[in-house]
Amino acid sequence: MGSRGTRLTALAVYMSYVFNSVAKWNLGLALAVPLVNTLMVVSTIPPSLGQLMELLVSVTSFFYSTFTIVAAYAFASDLSRGTCTVFLSQPLTRRGYVVTWMLATTVVPATAYLLSFVVPFVVMDVKLLASFDPVDFLLLLLEGISLSMVIFLTGLISRRPQLVAVVGVFVHMILFYVLAVAYYSTYYYNPPSELVAFVYALIYPFKSKVLYPGWPQYAGITRWAVLANLALSIALVTAALEYARRIFEVT
Amino acid sequence: MSPVVVARGLTKSYGKVAALRNVSFHIPEGAVAGLLGPNGSGKTTTIKILLGLLKRDGGEVEVFGYDPWLEEAEVRRRVGVVHEKPLYPPDEKVGRLLRHIARMKGAPRSEVGRLLRLTGLSEYAEAKVRSLSRGYLQRLGIAIALVGDPELLLLDEPTANLDPGARVEILNLIKALQEELGATVVISSHIIPELQEVCSYAVFMQEGVVLDHGGMGELARKYGVPARYFVTARDLRLLASELIKEEFAKSVELGDGYLTLHVEGGAYAAAEVALARLAERGLVESYEIRTASLGELYSRIVAR
């Protein structure tokens, strides 16, 4: 087998290893949460699509946040304990290793997140999907990936699982509520501050649209915030790959 | 023989602490090279740089002609390694872990069974890694290192934390493997006497500096330390009776198809003249310095 072939084989085998052993529970949850959501939706039947979305967002976000944090924690533990050395001593590149974990901690959970919204609609009435704005799906993926990337990069650079947990809880839970409070405190008397609206939409493009639709005059701001989020996500992924190529050492 | 490993002016620091300072050495193909020095001399850092796990700050390094930092996968495809303090996934089964590694290296599945037998791990194939003792973890490390028949083995303190019995066992295993595979082997250790029987080449390090390196014969001559010649002949008893009369001969031991001649430091010239003379008479078929006293070399080079 040539060197390129060996490299690709090593990457594929390591991906299957991580997905099978480390992220097994993650995939399990990816199947379980849509099921829970479906049961919940079928049993409660909220009066409107908006209320249904709010219900799904609040329940699913909790599961999603938890398993992105735990996956990133497992990644940082692999680095801090040194178990990564066993696999990185094989024909697996440092970049391949980082990409594998990036997929396990960002794309897989984000896809599971997306599925947990789609499945209940498909089960209830597939036509309901047509009333769901496809942009929302993109926002949902974007939000999931950018938040997970922040946590993932924290793990990659610091190699400290505890710090990953703290940052994870902060971006997924604390910051979300801090911004919600800031949003409502300004919204109570006047339209919310443009800056708060922008920051909120930048960090949580999906939740800000679904939970706090905002004022019509902020549509432009929201669009810019979403573009900024997209740019941020691309920058974070590029930073992780370049870090792996140039700086990442296995100590 | 062409060198498998070449390091020129290698430097590496951890913050303000210099781990390697202008390190230069090479390791010829087929050698069993000891990377020798006290704790903190830079042996582990050197091995990790050779494997592309650490980035050098300066200098050049080549393994099989590749830069390990930039062409890491190509280097690791041809190298097997046992790390100093290996940590394997504790909940993984021994056999399953080896199967994954074999697949990563593109080795056939049958190789896993062979390596399990070779390292005495067959009955632990279904055991979880966490249940293995230190000695068996070291065996697992060696089994992993041997996957894919590597051309170069890097063994970082392979006998560390083992009891004396397990140490001898692991060293014998390494020796047998080198003879069977013919691979180049680099063994780092701070326990000098245990490498006496396996090394044909040595790199002496201290505080991040390579003090000297070379083949055992070359170093023995340079530092005038006692050495052992490996001599083959048709009539070993006759040869032994001739050699024992010589002043330079400290002792002569008869082995199975060979003879070991112990020579005092500084008496090589006399020994080699005598061996050449005996070869002309047809009493000696071949001779070479098998090993010099590593302990003596270490005390002259490192502990001076």
Interface residues (C-beta under 8 A of the other chain):
Chain A: M1 S3 G5 T6 R7 T9 A10 V13 Y14 Y17 S21 R81 G82 T83 T85 V86 F87 L88 S89 Q90 P91 L92 T93 R94 I247 E249 V250 T251
Chain B: K48 L51 L53 L54 K55 E72 A73 E74 R76 R77 V81 H83 K85 P86 L87 Y88 P89 D91 E92 L97 H100 I101 R103 M104 K105 G106 I144
